[in-house]
């Protein structure tokens, strides 16, 4: 598996596959071909939801003098881009790229991973066996292979998450776009209705805060994606405030959560265009459950159980953003995912002796389910809520 640095990235929302990926693709293509104007053709999910996801905006910002076409053709990958470079009205370069989720990109003809793997193990079963033999917790396993300096990187990730929450909690007005969705994070923070628990209110406020920053095109951490970036920070921020966990312990939890996300990314998918929202919020929920379990020093088996519960109850979740905006149902879904992460961890603590499903098994199930989900329910905005919304 690759470094967790390839999972936790800081970038501009609202979608890691629709803004971060295309931005990186355009920068790489522009550096390779010194053209005076360009043409970009978008396919699949990039074409169907590109305007709502601000894909065209980020392309124009990088390439400047560019013609953008939205194609209805179906190609080998749901997030495909063709790029052409011209100089003096003659074509000087062409490449096909794929935005493969989480801000990662792949040029056609290149291998998926150009760097040697950081981790020698490919799934949770192998990692768990190694950790038990060497008496390691999961975060210690991460530091062993990433190196001690990895903590500095995680501190930057955690600082960015906190900044996102603080920014979101102090922002008012509507989110950009034709849906005119009102920002609700600040409202949730201060609405102390005695009929609801503080946990429900605060965790929701933090998840909304990050998701609203993301939806407005702000900078967030992919955890594992922009569209699911509110789940893990909400869980960690709430636990820090209520239980006074130190930043060092939060970094350990981030390492554990990142490992779970990495396993999903390596063995299934974290892309909504490939596998629906089960791959995004489902994975984020699993990461949040693992982080919660780590902070309370659960055993490695309980961490696995919590992570498995979290994914299991997102199986089949579709990705159907209304009008292509990462707002409805995405923002609310992040809040629900954060609460489900906490509930999954607490259930694992109570019911450890009854488990039947392994984490690897549910990840493979999620992969197969993603393959079976009809294309219109995989980040195309032509099915589900996106179809029926009026």
PLY file of the C-alpha trace (Angstrom):
ply
format ascii 1.0
element vertex 390
property float x
property float y
property float z
element edge 389
property int vertex1
property int vertex2
end_header
0.00 0.00 0.00
1.01 3.59 -0.63
1.75 6.16 2.06
-1.19 7.60 3.97
0.05 10.96 2.67
-1.64 9.94 -0.59
-4.92 9.62 1.33
-4.82 12.71 3.56
-4.37 15.65 1.20
-5.09 19.33 1.60
-6.89 20.78 -1.37
-9.73 22.83 -2.70
-13.29 21.53 -2.57
-15.96 20.70 -3.32
-14.80 17.37 -4.76
-11.44 15.66 -4.65
-12.18 13.84 -7.89
-13.82 16.83 -9.64
-11.67 19.77 -8.49
-8.45 18.54 -6.88
-7.85 15.83 -9.48
-8.59 17.98 -12.57
-6.56 20.85 -11.11
-3.55 18.56 -10.72
-4.10 17.09 -14.20
-4.20 20.53 -15.81
-1.08 21.68 -13.97
0.83 18.56 -15.04
-0.35 18.85 -18.65
0.43 22.58 -18.84
3.95 22.00 -17.53
4.52 19.24 -20.10
3.16 21.10 -23.15
3.91 24.82 -23.43
0.86 25.65 -25.52
-0.74 29.05 -26.06
-4.25 27.57 -25.84
-5.86 24.30 -24.80
-8.95 22.12 -25.18
-10.36 19.82 -22.49
-13.06 17.21 -23.06
-14.81 15.86 -19.95
-16.51 12.46 -19.83
-18.74 10.49 -17.47
-19.22 11.94 -14.02
-16.85 14.82 -14.77
-19.14 15.82 -17.63
-22.48 15.19 -15.92
-21.68 16.97 -12.64
-18.71 19.11 -13.67
-20.52 22.45 -13.47
-22.00 21.77 -10.03
-18.65 20.48 -8.81
-16.85 23.58 -10.20
-14.68 21.44 -12.49
-14.91 23.95 -15.33
-13.91 26.79 -13.01
-10.73 25.12 -11.81
-9.76 24.13 -15.37
-10.13 27.74 -16.53
-8.07 29.00 -13.62
-5.15 26.69 -14.45
-5.17 26.64 -18.25
-6.68 30.12 -18.76
-7.06 30.11 -22.57
-9.07 26.90 -22.81
-12.11 25.46 -24.54
-14.09 22.99 -22.39
-16.46 20.39 -23.84
-18.86 18.20 -21.86
-19.18 14.87 -23.66
-22.02 12.36 -23.31
-19.77 9.47 -24.39
-19.13 6.64 -21.94
-15.48 5.64 -21.59
-13.39 3.17 -19.61
-13.35 5.27 -16.42
-16.15 7.47 -15.03
-13.80 10.42 -14.42
-11.97 10.76 -17.75
-10.41 13.90 -19.28
-8.88 14.39 -22.72
-6.49 17.34 -22.93
-5.12 18.96 -26.10
-2.39 21.61 -26.31
-2.02 23.99 -29.28
0.61 26.46 -30.38
0.17 28.74 -33.37
-3.06 26.83 -34.08
-1.23 23.50 -34.37
-1.73 20.60 -31.96
1.47 19.98 -30.00
0.26 17.59 -27.34
-2.48 15.22 -26.23
-3.02 13.07 -23.14
-5.90 11.17 -21.56
-6.13 11.31 -17.76
-8.30 9.75 -15.09
-9.23 11.39 -11.79
-9.31 8.25 -9.67
-10.58 9.59 -6.35
-9.21 11.37 -3.30
-7.36 13.86 -5.50
-5.22 11.14 -7.09
-4.73 11.09 -10.85
-3.51 8.64 -13.47
-2.35 9.28 -17.03
-3.36 6.61 -19.52
-0.43 4.29 -20.05
1.15 4.94 -16.66
1.18 2.47 -13.79
-1.19 3.22 -10.91
1.58 3.66 -8.35
4.88 5.14 -9.47
6.47 4.95 -6.02
7.45 1.76 -4.18
4.82 0.72 -1.60
5.31 2.00 1.94
3.46 -0.88 3.59
4.36 -4.53 2.98
0.87 -5.80 3.86
-2.19 -5.61 1.64
-5.20 -6.03 3.97
-6.31 -5.75 7.57
-5.89 -9.46 8.32
-2.19 -9.34 7.44
-1.69 -6.09 9.36
-3.47 -7.41 12.44
-1.38 -10.57 12.45
1.83 -8.53 12.16
0.76 -6.16 14.95
-0.09 -8.99 17.32
3.21 -10.74 16.68
5.18 -7.53 17.28
2.93 -6.16 20.04
2.06 -3.00 18.11
-1.01 -0.80 18.12
-2.21 0.26 14.68
-0.81 3.79 14.96
2.56 2.33 16.00
2.44 0.18 12.89
1.85 3.32 10.81
4.76 5.20 12.41
7.02 2.19 11.92
6.59 2.24 8.15
5.90 5.95 7.55
8.69 7.12 9.88
8.51 9.29 13.00
8.49 12.48 10.90
5.03 11.44 9.73
3.67 12.94 12.95
4.60 16.39 11.66
2.54 15.74 8.54
-0.40 14.58 10.65
-0.12 17.72 12.78
-0.55 19.81 9.60
-3.57 17.68 8.68
-5.11 18.13 12.13
-4.43 21.89 12.14
-6.18 22.19 8.77
-9.18 20.22 10.02
-9.49 22.52 13.03
-9.21 25.61 10.82
-11.99 24.28 8.59
-14.28 23.77 11.57
-13.59 27.23 12.97
-14.11 28.85 9.57
-17.35 26.99 8.99
-18.72 27.81 12.43
-18.19 31.52 11.84
-19.66 31.74 8.33
-23.19 32.84 7.44
-25.31 33.17 4.33
-26.01 30.77 1.49
-23.64 28.39 -0.24
-22.77 29.19 -3.87
-24.99 27.77 -6.58
-28.58 27.71 -7.72
-29.85 25.57 -4.82
-29.43 28.49 -2.41
-28.62 26.16 0.51
-28.33 28.02 3.81
-25.23 27.46 5.94
-26.32 25.70 9.13
-23.14 25.00 11.14
-23.33 28.15 13.25
-27.06 27.68 13.78
-26.46 24.14 15.07
-23.69 25.32 17.39
-25.84 27.87 19.20
-29.26 26.21 19.03
-29.30 24.68 22.53
-32.66 22.94 22.31
-33.11 20.87 25.46
-34.87 18.10 23.52
-31.67 17.15 21.72
-28.37 15.95 23.16
-25.23 18.07 23.12
-23.46 15.27 21.27
-26.00 15.35 18.43
-25.83 19.13 18.18
-22.06 19.58 18.45
-20.97 16.67 16.26
-23.47 17.81 13.62
-22.26 21.41 13.85
-18.64 20.36 13.31
-19.50 18.06 10.38
-21.62 20.79 8.78
-18.86 23.35 9.30
-16.26 21.38 7.32
-18.74 20.28 4.67
-19.91 23.85 4.12
-16.33 25.08 3.71
-15.86 22.28 1.19
-19.10 23.09 -0.67
-18.02 26.71 -1.03
-14.73 25.73 -2.70
-12.56 26.18 0.39
-9.51 24.17 1.39
-10.18 20.92 3.27
-8.51 17.60 4.05
-9.51 14.60 1.99
-10.59 12.08 4.62
-10.78 10.12 2.42
-12.36 12.58 -0.07
-13.59 16.17 -0.15
-17.21 15.06 -0.30
-16.76 13.07 2.92
-14.33 15.49 4.57
-16.65 16.43 7.45
-16.99 13.05 9.17
-13.58 12.39 10.73
-12.84 16.00 11.84
-16.26 16.19 13.52
-15.61 13.04 15.56
-12.09 14.10 16.58
-13.00 17.72 17.38
-15.91 16.62 19.56
-13.82 14.06 21.48
-11.02 16.59 22.00
-13.46 19.13 23.44
-15.45 16.77 25.66
-12.75 14.33 26.82
-9.73 16.69 26.56
-7.57 14.38 24.47
-4.16 15.88 23.67
-3.02 16.65 20.15
-0.56 13.76 20.40
-3.40 11.32 21.00
-5.40 12.90 18.18
-2.43 12.29 15.85
-2.41 8.62 16.88
-6.12 8.42 16.09
-5.54 10.10 12.72
-2.84 7.54 11.93
-5.19 4.67 12.79
-8.03 6.18 10.78
-5.72 6.80 7.83
-4.65 3.17 7.84
-8.27 2.02 7.61
-8.94 4.44 4.75
-5.80 3.25 3.01
-6.92 -0.38 3.22
-10.26 0.52 1.64
-8.55 2.57 -1.07
-6.11 -0.25 -1.84
-8.66 -3.08 -1.91
-11.86 -1.39 -3.09
-12.49 2.30 -3.89
-12.96 5.68 -2.22
-14.46 7.24 -5.36
-18.17 8.04 -5.51
-18.02 7.87 -9.31
-16.72 4.30 -9.10
-18.66 2.87 -6.17
-21.26 5.37 -4.92
-21.29 7.20 -1.61
-20.61 3.98 0.30
-17.03 4.47 -0.90
-16.89 8.06 0.38
-19.02 8.60 3.49
-18.97 4.86 4.21
-15.18 4.86 4.30
-15.08 8.14 6.24
-17.45 6.66 8.82
-15.20 3.60 9.14
-12.20 5.87 9.64
-14.09 7.85 12.28
-15.05 4.67 14.13
-11.43 3.53 14.13
-10.25 6.92 15.42
-12.83 6.91 18.22
-11.85 3.35 19.18
-8.16 4.24 19.22
-8.68 7.23 21.50
-10.41 4.98 24.02
-7.67 2.33 23.71
-9.86 -0.40 22.25
-8.10 -3.62 21.28
-7.16 -4.17 17.65
-10.06 -6.62 17.30
-12.55 -4.03 18.59
-11.12 -1.40 16.27
-11.64 -3.81 13.39
-15.20 -4.54 14.52
-16.07 -0.84 14.83
-14.64 -0.12 11.37
-16.53 -3.06 9.89
-19.87 -2.01 11.41
-19.43 1.47 9.98
-18.92 0.28 6.40
-21.49 -2.51 6.63
-24.32 -0.10 7.29
-23.40 2.12 4.35
-23.37 -0.72 1.81
-25.26 0.25 -1.33
-25.35 3.97 -0.51
-25.74 5.88 -3.76
-24.08 9.11 -4.84
-26.79 11.40 -6.20
-25.83 15.06 -5.64
-28.71 17.34 -6.62
-27.74 19.39 -9.70
-24.16 18.21 -9.21
-23.57 20.38 -6.14
-21.86 18.73 -3.16
-24.60 20.08 -0.91
-27.78 17.96 -1.00
-27.68 15.29 0.38
-23.91 15.40 0.92
-23.59 17.85 3.84
-26.30 16.25 5.96
-24.88 12.83 5.12
-21.53 13.84 6.64
-23.24 14.69 9.94
-25.13 11.39 9.99
-21.90 9.54 9.13
-20.08 11.18 12.06
-22.74 10.06 14.52
-22.78 6.58 13.02
-19.00 6.38 13.49
-19.42 7.02 17.22
-22.30 4.54 17.45
-20.34 1.88 15.56
-17.45 2.16 17.99
-19.70 1.97 21.03
-21.56 -1.04 19.62
-18.25 -2.80 18.96
-17.28 -2.27 22.59
-20.56 -3.76 23.81
-20.94 -6.64 21.36
-17.42 -7.81 20.57
-18.17 -11.45 21.30
-20.94 -11.66 18.70
-19.13 -10.52 15.56
-19.33 -12.60 12.41
-17.98 -10.33 9.66
-14.35 -9.27 9.20
-13.28 -5.85 7.98
-11.66 -7.36 4.89
-14.89 -9.20 4.09
-17.03 -6.07 4.25
-14.50 -4.10 2.17
-14.65 -6.75 -0.56
-18.45 -6.69 -0.30
-18.39 -2.93 -0.75
-16.18 -3.31 -3.82
-18.54 -5.84 -5.39
-21.58 -3.74 -4.48
-20.00 -0.72 -6.13
-19.51 -2.67 -9.34
-23.18 -3.67 -9.27
-24.63 -0.22 -8.54
-26.28 1.19 -11.63
-24.16 3.90 -13.23
-26.84 6.57 -12.77
-26.46 6.20 -8.99
-22.70 6.78 -9.07
-22.12 10.55 -8.97
-23.88 11.32 -12.24
-26.85 13.37 -10.91
-29.20 11.49 -13.27
-30.69 9.17 -10.64
-31.98 9.12 -7.07
-32.58 12.42 -5.30
-30.94 14.33 -8.12
-33.57 13.01 -10.53
-36.60 13.57 -8.31
-35.66 16.92 -6.80
-37.83 19.80 -8.00
0 1
1 2
2 3
3 4
4 5
5 6
6 7
7 8
8 9
9 10
10 11
11 12
12 13
13 14
14 15
15 16
16 17
17 18
18 19
19 20
20 21
21 22
22 23
23 24
24 25
25 26
26 27
27 28
28 29
29 30
30 31
31 32
32 33
33 34
34 35
35 36
36 37
37 38
38 39
39 40
40 41
41 42
42 43
43 44
44 45
45 46
46 47
47 48
48 49
49 50
50 51
51 52
52 53
53 54
54 55
55 56
56 57
57 58
58 59
59 60
60 61
61 62
62 63
63 64
64 65
65 66
66 67
67 68
68 69
69 70
70 71
71 72
72 73
73 74
74 75
75 76
76 77
77 78
78 79
79 80
80 81
81 82
82 83
83 84
84 85
85 86
86 87
87 88
88 89
89 90
90 91
91 92
92 93
93 94
94 95
95 96
96 97
97 98
98 99
99 100
100 101
101 102
102 103
103 104
104 105
105 106
106 107
107 108
108 109
109 110
110 111
111 112
112 113
113 114
114 115
115 116
116 117
117 118
118 119
119 120
120 121
121 122
122 123
123 124
124 125
125 126
126 127
127 128
128 129
129 130
130 131
131 132
132 133
133 134
134 135
135 136
136 137
137 138
138 139
139 140
140 141
141 142
142 143
143 144
144 145
145 146
146 147
147 148
148 149
149 150
150 151
151 152
152 153
153 154
154 155
155 156
156 157
157 158
158 159
159 160
160 161
161 162
162 163
163 164
164 165
165 166
166 167
167 168
168 169
169 170
170 171
171 172
172 173
173 174
174 175
175 176
176 177
177 178
178 179
179 180
180 181
181 182
182 183
183 184
184 185
185 186
186 187
187 188
188 189
189 190
190 191
191 192
192 193
193 194
194 195
195 196
196 197
197 198
198 199
199 200
200 201
201 202
202 203
203 204
204 205
205 206
206 207
207 208
208 209
209 210
210 211
211 212
212 213
213 214
214 215
215 216
216 217
217 218
218 219
219 220
220 221
221 222
222 223
223 224
224 225
225 226
226 227
227 228
228 229
229 230
230 231
231 232
232 233
233 234
234 235
235 236
236 237
237 238
238 239
239 240
240 241
241 242
242 243
243 244
244 245
245 246
246 247
247 248
248 249
249 250
250 251
251 252
252 253
253 254
254 255
255 256
256 257
257 258
258 259
259 260
260 261
261 262
262 263
263 264
264 265
265 266
266 267
267 268
268 269
269 270
270 271
271 272
272 273
273 274
274 275
275 276
276 277
277 278
278 279
279 280
280 281
281 282
282 283
283 284
284 285
285 286
286 287
287 288
288 289
289 290
290 291
291 292
292 293
293 294
294 295
295 296
296 297
297 298
298 299
299 300
300 301
301 302
302 303
303 304
304 305
305 306
306 307
307 308
308 309
309 310
310 311
311 312
312 313
313 314
314 315
315 316
316 317
317 318
318 319
319 320
320 321
321 322
322 323
323 324
324 325
325 326
326 327
327 328
328 329
329 330
330 331
331 332
332 333
333 334
334 335
335 336
336 337
337 338
338 339
339 340
340 341
341 342
342 343
343 344
344 345
345 346
346 347
347 348
348 349
349 350
350 351
351 352
352 353
353 354
354 355
355 356
356 357
357 358
358 359
359 360
360 361
361 362
362 363
363 364
364 365
365 366
366 367
367 368
368 369
369 370
370 371
371 372
372 373
373 374
374 375
375 376
376 377
377 378
378 379
379 380
380 381
381 382
382 383
383 384
384 385
385 386
386 387
387 388
388 389
